[in-house]
Amino acid sequence: MGTGMYTPRDTARCRAVPAPQSGSARELCPSERVSSVTRTIRTTRALALTSGALVALLALSACGSRTNDEASSTKGASCVKTDGDSIKIGFLNSLSGTMAISEQTVRDSLDLAAEEINAAGGVLGKKLEIVAEDGASEPTVFAEKAEKLIKSDCVAAVFGGWTSSSRKAMLPVFEDNDSLLFYPVQYEGLEASPNIFYTGATTNQQIIPAMDYLKEQGVTKLYLVGSDYVFPRTANKEIIAYSEANGIEIVGEEYAPLGHTDFSTIVTKLKGSGAEAVLNTLNGDSNVAFFKEYKNVGLKAETTPVVSVSIAEEEVGGIGVENVVGQLTAWNYYQTVDSPENEKFVAAFKAKYGEDRVTSDPMEAAYTSLYLWKGMVEKAESFAVADVQAAADGVSFDAPEGTVTVNGENHHIAKTALIGKIDADGLIYPVWESDGPIEPDPFLKGYDWAEGLS
């Protein structure tokens, strides 16, 4: 690829480019910003369900509250109390360990959403009572804390998690106890649980658009770097399958443990690989060490750009903008999105936490998740899990990223894909966007090359 990568200052190169399977797309001139006022993100309305399968599933896992409909359940009754003037919900995020650099920001946005909802009268007239726990960047701790929140604290729903390892650890806890988790981070797909709502992107809304973009830029040799856990390894299997079908050679695939800080060997291999670009699935503070070593050996964004899928505005500051300026990211929201809803969100966040704070995709997805739960509960007129699940399809919220609507069939939401470039001011500016929202396809059924991955 060499120096053929798109430079956002070069307005002469702004042009329309079709994007294979993910929907058509166009590159954005630097003066443009994503307009989510005109972007209405809609999910596929739930398809006609055969034989009432989903209804039966929800009935099987139903768990009524003490004062709402007492749905029968083989898993036992919920201990959620709804007879007072408040309702408990749980926030479960890593406030310590390697993931704290990212997850503290999600907690902050959840607190903001809860504060706004309470100021507006709460949910069904009940104020939100927050029970907060630290997942400590350990999947086993997430599972233990989730069970505590459900069984001891009796929360109506839990909001949090970041790594796929944490989500995978919590999934059986929520299914076995018939409770609800709202998960706000992009992930590897190949999953849809009736007890989880996924408000971050699935693979065809982030990873595949990133690959489409690199292919459009002429990349034929790609290096993969990731943390050694579920998301990077599964995402890279999907990337390799895509690459084999689209004439892209994978010239290296390396993994490092979460929290790893010595990237000298990996970066040396990268430099000698002939790679034209890097797809980065590192998480947490490992990104700091990786990009510092990348810079130390003389690699540059202009010649060997890195597309990261877990670095957002907050992480840029932690890594050091001087180490990542000019690099690319793949998300569905940036602080620079131009809409009244985002302007209000950014202003409220800065007013609460300080003008120097920034907003990011996972933060926005977490903020949005609390409002979507509120909409589901109010549509159902109930906090009971089965009622909320049954009411979920079609619930919408005018989010900072655009209007989002819940797909009741797979519990995901449609999202417009964005590729952004990190600027010297530490913000990320869109240089490419999909032509409208991409419908969630967590099992990649719409991609022939993905056959057998699930």
Protein Blocks (a to p, Z undefined) as FASTA:
>chain_A
ZZmbccfklmmlgccdddehjapaddddfkbccdfklpccddddddddehhlmmmmmmmm
gccdfklccdddfkbpafbdfkbcbdcddddddfedjklmmmmmmmmmmmmmmmmmmmnn
paehiacddddddeklpaklmmmmmmmmmmmnopabdcedjbfmlmmmmmmmmmmnopad
ddfbdceejiacfkbccfbdcfklmmmmmmmmmmmnopabdcddddddfklmmmmmmmmm
mmmmnopacfbdcdddehiabfklmmmmmmmnopabdcdfbehjllmmmmmmmmmnopaf
klmccddfkbcfklmmmnopklmgoiacddfbdfklccfklmmmmmmmmmmnopkbccdf
klmmmmmmmmmmmmmmmmnopabfklmmmmmgopacddfkbccdddfklopacddddddd
ddfkopacdfbdcebjadddfkommbmklgokZZ
